[in-house]
Amino acid sequence: MAGHETANGYVKRIVDLRSDTVTKPTPEMRQAMANALVDDDVLGVDPTVDQLQKEMAQICGKDAGLFVASGTMGNLISVLVHCEVRGSEVIIGSESHIHHYEQGGISTLGHVYSNIVPNESDGTLDLRKVEDAIRPDDVHYPTTRLICIENTHGSLGGRCIGSEYTDKLGGLARRYGLKLHIDGARIFNAATALNVPIQRLVEAADSVSVCLSKGLGAPVGSVIVGSFEFIAKARRLRKALGGGMRQLGVLAAPALVSIHDIAGKLHIDHQNAHRLAEGLTRIKGIHVDLASVETNMVFVEVTEDSPLSANEICKSLKNYGILTMALTKNKVRAVFHHQISEDDVQHAIRCFQNALCRDCRLLWRIIQDALCRDCRLLWRIIQDALCRD
Ligand SMILES: *Cc1c(COP(=O)(O)O)cnc(C)c1O
């Protein structure tokens, strides 16, 4: 992979751990795109989209599926379908993607009010807190209609939630006449890690949004699944949001390759994440909670004795061609996907070592200065000035 500007400009090997969204379509995917049978999906007749939707619905054990442009659109449409009556409220986790990273779209576009319940560190919501958050029938309150959870939980390090919990939450929802939506952007990773079929994991849910472009490694899109009635309403909303796309089979085709060829190998990404985490526990200045590395993410905590902030670690790593993301002042994230090999992991561990080593950083500075045009110019000026005297 090329094209990443590092400070020295000499690094050839790039290991891109910023996210599982950075994968490039494989040759098989491009071939599938070129050969895809297509027709007008707004008219509902694109055969490749139809196949993808049917397969995803079957994997999730639901009636039907709908291809949408993104995970954000999938969650937005799902929440809006469940909360189609004005004055609706949704119970969501304090660390959820819907709450933090979707521009508050369910409110700005859908007029849905959010009732935020604090996420536990394992990604769940405390069932008592959820029950307490459900509004009684009273004119002062909005009407609770929906509960959302996220599996795996992205901002809590890719923790996965088992079916036992989800069943209980679903039971609670049904007792109160509420719907349950699962933001399953990485539900394939959860199912792999728990060794439970997806269908079982989402049995209690009324709808699920599954990203094709995260761990599955397809270039574009998500699929939402649910009952026939849910999908019929979702299809109308998708059109209103500008998400009705014509010869969409060209995007469904690589997603089918992902489901058939990549979904079954996600355990390799999880192994690689664990390998990195293990390697990093031996390095001073950072800490990884090994037990919390359940899927394809590693959250690296920067300890107080570290000379570098998370941002500085990312910058330093970038000089070695290791791309990561600083989530906060003291948290760096590395995410694994099918285009990262075991050898990349060993290389990344060595680069973390170098990035955090004081002597190596000093050496880098000297090399960078030596290679820097301005520094060389400055030296020439100083030398010239010294020569004349
Ligand atoms: C990425 C992500 C989304 C949104 O998907 P986009 O395709 O980026 O819009 C939603 N939920 C979770 C948990 C995600 O990780």
The ligand as an ORCA input file, in Angstrom:
! r2SCAN-3c Opt
* xyz 0 1
  C     -19.220      2.477     11.619
  C     -20.354      2.279     12.531
  C     -21.615      2.789     12.218
  C     -21.855      3.664     11.008
  O     -21.478      3.126      9.815
  P     -21.077      4.084      8.583
  O     -21.125      3.161      7.421
  O     -19.718      4.613      8.894
  O     -22.090      5.163      8.515
  C     -22.636      2.539     13.086
  N     -22.434      1.837     14.220
  C     -21.244      1.341     14.546
  C     -21.100      0.544     15.809
  C     -20.159      1.547     13.724
  O     -18.963      1.063     14.063
*
